[in-house]
Amino acid sequence: MATSRRVSRVAELIKREVSQMLLHDIKDDRVGAGMVSVTDVDVSGDLQHAKVFVSIYGTDEARAETMAGLKSATGYVRSELGQRVRLRRTPEIVFQEDRSIERGNRVISLINQLNQNRQIDDAVAIEEVDEFDDE
C-alpha cells in the first residue's frame, strides 16, 4: 500500500496528464462534442485503479457521445500515462461523469429563487402594513 501522500500526488499527476491529453492528444471527434474538463481523480490505495471524473458541458446527446469517446480512448490514455508517468504499473483507468457542477448550479438557482420570492413577500407585507396604518 502506498502512503496517502503518494496516492494524492499520483492522483494530481494523473489529473494533469489526462487534462493535457484531452486538450492536445486525443483525436476522437466524439470527445470534442462537449466541453470536457477533469474535475477529480480517485486513485486506489495500491495505485492499481484510477477513476477519472470528468465534467462535460453540453446537451445530453453531446455528453453521451463524449463519454463513449472517452471510454474508447481509455487504452490510449493508459498507454500514454505509462510513458509519461514513471510507475511500476500503470493504473487501470475508468472515466466517470461528474455532475456535481450542474447540481451546484441548480442549488444556487433555487436559492436565488427563494431569495427573490422572500423579497417579494416582504414587499407585499410592508405594503399591507402601510395600508393598515393608513386606516
C-alpha positions as CSV (number, residue, x, y, z in Angstrom):
1,M,0.0,0.0,0.0
2,A,1.2,3.4,-0.9
3,T,1.1,6.3,1.6
4,S,-1.9,8.7,1.4
5,R,0.6,11.4,0.4
6,R,1.9,9.4,-2.5
7,V,-1.7,8.4,-3.6
8,S,-2.7,12.1,-3.7
9,R,0.5,13.1,-5.6
10,V,-0.2,10.3,-8.2
11,A,-3.8,11.4,-8.5
12,E,-2.8,15.0,-9.1
13,L,-0.2,13.9,-11.7
14,I,-2.8,11.7,-13.5
15,K,-5.3,14.6,-13.4
16,R,-2.7,17.0,-15.0
17,E,-1.6,14.5,-17.7
18,V,-5.1,13.4,-18.7
19,S,-6.2,17.1,-18.9
20,Q,-3.3,17.7,-21.3
21,M,-4.3,14.7,-23.3
22,L,-7.8,15.9,-23.6
23,L,-6.6,19.3,-24.8
24,H,-3.9,18.1,-27.3
25,D,-3.6,14.4,-27.9
26,I,-7.0,12.6,-28.1
27,K,-8.1,12.9,-31.7
28,D,-11.5,11.3,-31.3
29,D,-14.1,13.8,-32.6
30,R,-16.7,12.5,-30.1
31,V,-14.5,13.8,-27.2
32,G,-14.8,17.3,-28.7
33,A,-18.6,17.1,-28.9
34,G,-18.9,18.7,-25.4
35,M,-16.5,20.9,-23.4
36,V,-14.7,18.4,-21.2
37,S,-12.6,19.1,-18.0
38,V,-11.1,16.7,-15.5
39,T,-12.6,17.6,-12.1
40,D,-11.0,14.9,-9.9
41,V,-9.0,11.7,-9.9
42,D,-9.6,9.0,-7.3
43,V,-6.7,6.5,-7.1
44,S,-6.9,3.3,-5.1
45,G,-4.5,2.7,-2.2
46,D,-2.5,0.2,-4.2
47,L,-2.2,2.5,-7.2
48,Q,-3.8,-0.1,-9.5
49,H,-7.0,1.7,-10.3
50,A,-7.9,5.3,-11.1
51,K,-11.3,6.8,-11.5
52,V,-11.1,10.0,-13.6
53,F,-14.1,12.2,-13.0
54,V,-14.9,14.5,-16.0
55,S,-17.4,17.3,-16.2
56,I,-19.0,17.7,-19.7
57,Y,-20.7,20.9,-20.7
58,G,-23.3,20.4,-23.4
59,T,-26.5,18.7,-24.3
60,D,-27.4,15.2,-23.0
61,E,-26.6,13.9,-26.5
62,A,-23.1,15.5,-26.5
63,R,-22.5,14.1,-23.0
64,A,-23.3,10.6,-24.1
65,E,-21.2,11.0,-27.2
66,T,-18.3,12.4,-25.3
67,M,-18.4,9.6,-22.7
68,A,-18.4,7.0,-25.5
69,G,-15.4,8.7,-27.0
70,L,-13.6,8.7,-23.6
71,K,-14.4,5.0,-23.0
72,S,-13.0,4.1,-26.4
73,A,-9.8,6.2,-25.7
74,T,-9.2,4.5,-22.3
75,G,-6.5,2.2,-23.7
76,Y,-4.7,5.1,-25.4
77,V,-4.9,7.2,-22.2
78,R,-3.5,4.4,-20.1
79,S,-0.6,3.7,-22.5
80,E,0.2,7.4,-22.7
81,L,0.2,7.6,-18.9
82,G,2.5,4.7,-18.8
83,Q,5.0,6.6,-20.9
84,R,4.6,10.0,-19.2
85,V,4.4,8.9,-15.5
86,R,7.0,6.6,-14.1
87,L,5.2,4.0,-12.0
88,R,5.8,0.3,-11.7
89,R,2.4,-0.4,-13.0
90,T,0.1,2.0,-14.8
91,P,-3.3,2.1,-13.1
92,E,-6.5,0.9,-14.9
93,I,-8.4,4.0,-16.0
94,V,-12.1,4.4,-15.7
95,F,-13.9,7.6,-16.8
96,Q,-16.9,8.7,-14.8
97,E,-19.1,11.7,-15.5
98,D,-19.1,14.3,-12.7
99,R,-22.4,16.2,-12.5
100,S,-21.6,18.0,-9.2
101,I,-21.1,21.3,-11.0
102,E,-24.6,21.0,-12.5
103,R,-26.1,20.1,-9.1
104,G,-24.3,23.1,-7.6
105,N,-25.7,25.5,-10.2
106,R,-29.2,24.1,-9.7
107,V,-28.9,24.6,-5.9
108,I,-27.7,28.2,-6.4
109,S,-30.6,29.0,-8.8
110,L,-33.1,27.5,-6.3
111,I,-31.6,29.6,-3.5
112,N,-31.8,32.7,-5.7
113,Q,-35.4,31.9,-6.5
114,L,-36.2,31.6,-2.8
115,N,-34.5,34.9,-2.1
116,Q,-36.5,36.6,-4.8
117,N,-39.7,35.2,-3.5
118,R,-38.8,36.2,0.0
119,Q,-38.1,39.8,-1.2
120,I,-41.5,39.9,-3.0
121,D,-43.3,38.5,0.1
122,D,-41.5,41.1,2.3
123,A,-42.5,43.9,-0.1
124,V,-46.2,42.7,0.0
125,A,-46.1,42.5,3.8
126,I,-44.7,46.1,4.0
127,E,-47.5,47.4,1.7
128,E,-50.1,45.6,3.8
129,V,-48.7,47.2,7.0
130,D,-48.7,50.6,5.3
131,E,-52.3,50.2,4.2
132,F,-53.3,49.1,7.8
133,D,-51.5,52.1,9.3
134,D,-53.4,54.5,6.9
135,E,-56.8,53.3,8.2
